[in-house]
Amino acid sequence: MVPSDQARLLDEVKPGLSVFVQGATGEPQGFIAALQGDPERARDVRFTACLISGVNRFDYAALHSEARLTTFMASDAWGETAKAGRTRLAPLCYSQTAAAIEATVFDLAVFQVTPPDADGLCSFGVSDDFPPLAWRTANRRVGIVNAAMPRPARAETIAYAALDLAIEDDAPLLGAADGPPSAILQAISTHVAALVPDGAAIQTGIGAAPAAILAALKDHRGLRIRSGMVTEGYRTLFHAGALAGKAHHQAGIAYGSADFYAWLAEADLCAFARVTLTHGAAALAGTPGLHAINSALEVDLYGQANLEWRSGRQVSSVGGAPDFAHGAMASEGGRSIIALPAAAGAISRIVPRLAAPTVSLARHETDVIVTEHGAAYLRGRSADERAETLIAIAAPEHRSALQDAWADLRR
């Protein structure tokens, strides 16, 4: 971004304003660079951004002692300003976050979009989750027009002429390629793959576990993408012939390498849609055979899951997991799967009772728990039956202690 465009962009940011900034893989790096060059512009500015732990690393509240940030997922990246009370973490799942965004009138919204096409339309490209919602409510709208943003044929569009300010940039999108899975994750993925029938609609998240699980599904057929996020592993499924036709696939954002983003646009693999469509309760429940595949940090013998807390520190948030868990369990032939290693070093991740301050998924919201030792089917089971089947998939060296702990809990 040239200095004159940076100056025009910064002129939009004034004390007292509420500013929505696009997050996820569409976070505008040119806007961040401009703010870092003149942090005084952030004085008394209230930023709102739907940032993803592990993807977004910039802390808007750290720009200035009087800047404030509202976001919806915990992360070490903005942990210090959260402790100082300058970052506000709203404990909402994705569908609730969407409702909060829709109900907020922002003074200014900053988006990253594709260059306009022959009809004068820009696209949100492969980052289509929350921007269409903030677009409708913002009083003033700035578009960072980035040629690096791919343009899938089926993504939401806006009129270039409706932008109050358009700034050109060519900063690369955020992203990363998947790494190789561990032997434990490969074992987990084998168990998960056995639970997913041909023709299922599948949802996965970010990280090494989803990547391994997608790789294990390559011999399936007719799979449909019904996910908040589409990652590199779906390209593997496409080339393996595991996916149904492109009309069946929908996601909110993509996360991967620049090559993957370009391939997505060229292949027109899936439609990209706003969160109210990808995470809406009625839409998910009405998706036949929805299999939601997520992870957790620990699960207790009641079936309660902790997705957020490690050693007493909040390192993540629930994100879209509750939306997809509810949707999958309400779906005809659907299933909600939580996959996690049985242990982290010498510590069991199947625990007698959660010690975390909050419960991410209550016991009535968990369906099937999978570790490298097998699958525990919880839906419709009694407390004792749940404990028994969860102990059976715990690490062998921890099973005796878990049995003793359950006996104490029953007393």
C-alpha positions in Angstrom: 0.0 0.0 0.0 1.5 3.3 -1.0 1.9 6.1 1.7 -0.8 8.3 0.2 -3.3 5.5 0.4 -2.2 4.7 4.0 -2.9 8.4 4.8 -6.3 8.3 3.2 -7.1 5.1 5.1 -6.0 6.4 8.5 -8.0 9.6 8.0 -11.1 7.4 8.3 -10.1 6.3 11.9 -11.0 8.9 14.4 -11.4 9.0 18.3 -14.7 7.8 19.6 -15.5 5.6 16.5 -16.7 2.0 16.7 -14.8 0.2 13.9 -15.5 -3.3 12.6 -12.4 -5.0 11.0 -12.7 -8.2 9.0 -11.0 -11.1 10.7 -10.1 -14.7 9.8 -8.1 -15.1 6.6 -9.6 -11.9 5.3 -8.0 -9.7 7.9 -6.6 -6.7 6.0 -2.9 -6.6 6.6 -2.5 -3.3 4.8 -4.8 -1.7 7.4 -2.8 -3.2 10.2 0.4 -1.9 8.8 -1.1 1.6 8.5 -2.2 1.5 12.1 1.2 0.3 13.3 2.8 3.2 11.5 0.6 5.7 13.3 -0.8 4.1 16.5 -2.0 7.4 17.8 -4.9 7.0 15.4 -6.2 4.2 17.6 -6.7 6.5 20.6 -10.3 6.1 21.9 -11.2 3.8 19.1 -13.4 0.7 19.8 -12.5 -2.1 17.4 -14.6 -5.2 16.9 -13.1 -8.1 15.0 -14.0 -11.8 14.8 -10.5 -13.1 15.3 -9.5 -16.7 15.2 -7.0 -18.2 17.6 -4.0 -19.5 15.6 -4.9 -17.5 12.5 -5.1 -13.9 13.6 -2.2 -12.6 15.7 -2.6 -8.8 15.8 -3.9 -7.1 18.9 -5.8 -3.9 18.1 -6.1 -2.9 21.8 -2.3 -2.9 22.0 -2.0 -0.1 19.6 -2.8 2.6 22.2 -3.6 2.6 25.9 -7.0 4.1 25.1 -7.8 1.7 22.3 -10.4 -1.1 23.0 -11.1 -4.4 21.3 -14.1 -6.7 21.3 -13.6 -10.2 20.0 -15.1 -13.6 20.5 -12.2 -16.1 20.8 -9.4 -16.1 23.4 -5.8 -16.2 22.3 -2.4 -15.5 23.8 -2.0 -12.9 21.0 -4.4 -10.6 22.8 -4.1 -12.1 26.3 -2.2 -9.2 27.8 -4.8 -6.6 26.9 -7.6 -8.9 27.9 -6.0 -9.2 31.4 -5.7 -5.4 31.5 -9.4 -5.0 30.6 -8.8 -3.4 27.3 -9.8 -6.4 25.2 -13.4 -7.6 25.8 -13.9 -11.3 25.2 -17.6 -12.1 24.5 -18.3 -15.8 25.3 -20.5 -16.5 22.3 -20.7 -19.3 19.8 -20.6 -18.3 16.1 -24.4 -18.1 15.6 -24.7 -15.8 18.6 -21.7 -13.7 17.4 -23.5 -13.3 14.1 -26.6 -12.0 15.9 -24.4 -9.6 17.9 -22.8 -8.2 14.7 -26.2 -7.9 13.0 -27.5 -5.9 16.0 -24.6 -3.4 16.0 -24.4 -0.2 14.0 -20.7 0.4 13.4 -19.4 3.9 12.6 -16.8 2.4 10.2 -16.2 -1.1 8.7 -13.0 -2.1 7.0 -13.2 -5.1 4.6 -10.8 -6.9 2.2 -12.4 -7.6 -1.2 -11.5 -8.6 -4.7 -11.2 -6.0 -7.5 -14.5 -5.4 -9.2 -15.6 -7.5 -12.1 -17.1 -6.3 -15.4 -20.4 -5.7 -13.6 -18.8 -3.5 -10.9 -19.1 -6.2 -8.2 -16.5 -7.0 -5.6 -16.4 -10.3 -3.8 -15.5 -11.2 -0.2 -13.7 -14.2 -1.8 -12.6 -17.0 0.5 -13.4 -15.0 3.7 -17.2 -14.6 3.7 -18.2 -15.3 7.3 -19.0 -12.0 9.1 -18.3 -9.2 6.6 -21.7 -9.4 4.8 -23.4 -8.9 8.2 -21.3 -5.8 9.2 -21.7 -4.5 5.6 -25.4 -4.1 6.2 -25.1 -2.1 9.4 -22.0 0.1 9.0 -22.4 3.8 8.5 -19.2 4.1 6.5 -17.6 1.3 4.5 -13.9 1.0 3.4 -12.8 -1.7 1.0 -9.2 -2.8 0.8 -9.2 -4.0 -2.8 -6.7 -6.8 -2.9 -5.8 -8.6 -6.1 -4.4 -11.4 -3.9 -7.9 -12.3 -2.8 -9.2 -15.1 -5.0 -12.7 -14.9 -6.4 -14.7 -18.1 -6.2 -17.7 -18.0 -8.5 -20.1 -18.6 -5.6 -19.2 -16.0 -2.9 -21.1 -13.0 -1.7 -20.6 -9.8 -3.6 -21.0 -6.0 -3.0 -21.1 -3.1 -5.4 -17.8 -1.3 -5.8 -19.7 1.9 -6.1 -21.2 1.4 -2.7 -17.8 1.6 -1.0 -17.2 5.0 0.7 -13.5 4.6 0.2 -11.6 2.0 -1.9 -7.9 1.5 -1.3 -5.7 -0.9 -3.4 -3.4 -3.4 -1.7 -1.5 -6.6 -2.7 -0.7 -8.0 0.7 -0.9 -11.9 0.8 -3.7 -13.5 2.7 -3.2 -15.1 6.1 -2.8 -18.9 5.9 -0.6 -22.0 6.4 -0.3 -25.4 4.9 -1.2 -28.6 6.9 1.7 -30.4 8.5 2.1 -34.2 8.6 0.0 -36.1 11.2 1.4 -37.9 14.2 0.9 -41.7 14.7 -1.7 -40.9 17.4 -3.7 -38.6 15.1 -3.6 -41.2 12.3 -5.1 -43.8 14.8 -7.8 -41.3 15.8 -8.6 -40.5 12.2 -9.1 -44.2 11.4 -11.7 -44.5 14.1 -13.4 -41.3 13.0 -13.5 -42.4 9.4 -15.3 -45.6 10.4 -18.1 -43.4 11.9 -18.7 -41.4 8.7 -20.8 -43.1 6.0 -20.6 -42.4 2.3 -22.7 -39.5 1.3 -22.4 -37.7 4.7 -22.2 -34.0 5.1 -19.0 -33.2 7.0 -17.8 -30.3 9.1 -14.2 -29.9 10.3 -12.1 -27.2 11.9 -8.5 -26.1 11.9 -5.4 -28.0 13.0 -3.5 -31.2 12.7 -6.4 -33.5 13.8 -8.9 -32.3 11.2 -6.2 -32.6 8.5 -5.5 -36.2 9.5 -9.2 -37.1 9.6 -9.8 -35.6 6.2 -6.9 -37.7 4.8 -8.6 -40.8 6.3 -11.8 -40.1 4.4 -10.2 -40.3 0.9 -11.8 -43.7 0.1 -15.3 -42.5 0.9 -17.7 -41.4 -1.8 -20.3 -38.7 -2.2 -19.2 -36.6 0.8 -20.7 -33.1 1.1 -18.9 -30.1 2.6 -21.0 -28.3 5.1 -18.4 -26.5 7.2 -17.6 -23.1 8.6 -14.1 -23.6 7.2 -12.6 -25.5 4.2 -9.0 -26.5 4.5 -6.3 -28.1 2.4 -7.5 -31.6 3.2 -10.6 -31.1 1.1 -8.5 -30.7 -2.0 -7.1 -34.2 -1.3 -10.7 -35.5 -1.0 -11.6 -33.8 -4.3 -8.7 -35.4 -6.2 -9.4 -38.8 -4.6 -13.0 -38.7 -5.9 -14.5 -38.7 -2.4 -16.6 -35.6 -2.8 -20.1 -35.1 -4.3 -20.6 -32.6 -7.1 -19.8 -29.0 -6.4 -23.4 -27.9 -6.0 -23.5 -29.7 -2.6 -20.6 -27.9 -0.9 -20.7 -24.8 1.3 -18.3 -23.1 3.7 -17.7 -19.7 5.3 -14.0 -19.2 4.9 -10.9 -21.0 3.6 -7.7 -21.6 5.5 -4.5 -22.9 3.8 -1.8 -21.9 1.4 -1.9 -19.3 -1.3 -1.8 -22.1 -3.8 -4.9 -23.7 -2.1 -6.8 -20.4 -2.3 -6.1 -20.0 -6.0 -7.1 -23.6 -6.6 -10.4 -23.1 -4.7 -11.3 -20.3 -7.0 -10.4 -22.1 -10.1 -12.1 -25.4 -9.2 -15.2 -23.6 -7.9 -15.3 -26.3 -5.2 -17.8 -24.7 -2.9 -20.1 -21.8 -2.2 -18.9 -19.3 0.4 -21.6 -17.8 2.6 -22.2 -15.7 5.7 -22.3 -17.2 9.2 -26.1 -17.0 9.5 -26.2 -19.5 6.6 -23.2 -21.7 7.6 -24.0 -21.9 11.3 -27.8 -21.3 11.4 -29.7 -23.8 13.5 -32.4 -24.6 11.1 -30.0 -24.9 8.1 -27.8 -27.3 10.0 -30.6 -29.4 11.5 -32.1 -29.6 8.0 -28.9 -31.0 6.5 -29.3 -34.8 6.2 -26.4 -36.9 7.5 -24.5 -34.0 9.0 -21.3 -35.2 10.7 -19.7 -32.5 12.8 -16.1 -33.4 13.7 -14.4 -31.2 16.3 -11.8 -31.5 19.0 -11.5 -30.8 22.7 -8.8 -30.3 25.3 -10.4 -32.7 27.8 -13.6 -34.6 28.4 -14.9 -35.8 31.8 -16.7 -39.0 32.7 -20.0 -37.2 32.6 -19.4 -36.4 28.9 -18.8 -32.7 29.5 -16.2 -31.2 27.1 -13.6 -28.5 27.7 -12.6 -26.7 24.4 -11.2 -23.6 26.0 -9.0 -24.0 29.1 -5.5 -25.4 29.5 -3.9 -25.4 33.0 -6.3 -22.8 34.2 -5.7 -20.4 31.3 -8.2 -19.7 28.6 -6.4 -20.5 25.3 -9.4 -20.7 22.9 -13.2 -20.4 22.8 -16.1 -22.5 21.7 -16.3 -20.9 18.2 -18.8 -22.8 16.0 -18.5 -26.1 17.8 -21.8 -25.8 19.7 -23.7 -24.8 16.6 -22.5 -27.8 14.7 -22.9 -30.2 17.6 -26.5 -29.2 18.0 -27.1 -29.2 14.3 -25.5 -32.6 13.8 -27.5 -34.2 16.6 -30.7 -32.8 15.2 -29.9 -33.8 11.7 -31.5 -37.0 10.3 -28.7 -39.6 10.3 -26.3 -37.0 11.8 -23.7 -37.4 14.4 -21.5 -35.0 16.5 -17.9 -36.3 17.0 -15.3 -34.9 19.4 -11.9 -36.3 18.7 -8.9 -35.9 21.0 -5.7 -37.8 22.0 -6.3 -39.9 25.2 -3.4 -38.2 26.9 -1.0 -35.3 26.8 2.3 -36.7 28.0 1.6 -38.2 31.4 -1.7 -36.4 31.8 -5.0 -38.0 30.9 -7.3 -36.0 28.7 -10.2 -38.2 29.9 -10.7 -36.8 33.4 -13.0 -37.7 36.3 -14.6 -34.2 36.3 -13.7 -31.0 34.5 -11.6 -28.6 36.5 -12.0 -25.8 34.0 -14.0 -22.7 35.1 -16.6 -23.2 32.4 -18.0 -26.1 30.4 -17.8 -25.7 26.7 -20.2 -28.5 25.7 -22.6 -29.8 28.4 -23.2 -33.5 28.8 -26.4 -33.4 26.8 -24.5 -31.8 23.9 -22.0 -34.6 23.4 -22.6 -37.5 21.2 -19.5 -39.6 20.3 -16.0 -39.1 21.8 -13.1 -40.6 19.9 -9.5 -41.2 21.0 -6.8 -43.4 19.5 -8.3 -46.3 21.6 -11.7 -46.2 20.0 -15.1 -44.5 20.1 -17.4 -43.9 23.1 -21.1 -43.5 22.2 -22.8 -41.3 24.7 -26.1 -40.3 23.2 -29.0 -41.8 25.2 -26.7 -43.5 27.8 -26.9 -43.2 31.6 -24.2 -41.6 33.7 -22.7 -45.0 34.6 -22.8 -46.2 31.0 -21.1 -43.0 29.9 -18.3 -43.3 32.4 -17.7 -46.9 31.5 -17.4 -46.3 27.8 -15.2 -43.2 28.3 -12.8 -45.1 30.6 -12.6 -47.8 27.9 -11.1 -45.3 25.4 -8.8 -43.6 27.9 -5.1 -44.3 27.9 -4.6 -47.7 29.5 -2.3 -46.5 32.2 -5.0 -44.1 33.4 -8.0 -46.4 33.4 -7.7 -47.8 36.9 -7.4 -44.4 38.4 -10.5 -43.2 36.4 -12.5 -46.2 37.6 -11.6 -45.4 41.2 -12.4 -41.8 40.7 -15.8 -42.6 39.3 -16.6 -44.9 42.2 -15.8 -42.0 44.5 -18.0 -39.6 42.5 -20.9 -42.1 42.6 -20.6 -42.2 46.4 
